[in-house]
Amino acid sequence: MKLKIYAREEYGFGHHIWTPSEQNFEKLQKLFKDRMAQIGYAANPQWVDPEGEWVQIFNEFPEEGDCERDYHPECKCVHCEGEWVDWEGNPVTLPDNGITCHIHEADDSYLEKEG
């Protein structure tokens, strides 16, 4: 099974499911850091890994219906959290592998794994 990573751009400008070209996490982490140092700023996340697969995703909220209660941070319903979809509107499940990726400038971008 291929490694998939949820990658966020600064300020929520873009969200992506990234299937990196390098599947070994430790090597990928080094490549990510080196590449960010080289480019300085990733205006396009594909600059980080041009050979990888990047699927832009969007958080959509239903147009009809409503949560049974006012918004509460602990509420996990689709009306409060929305759902992730690809550009065709197909539902997308975020990877649950403990890997976090944030893309912006070299000094504040990171690729980390919990634990």
Order of alpha helices (4+ residues) and beta strands (2+ residues): beta-beta-alpha-beta-alpha-beta-beta-beta
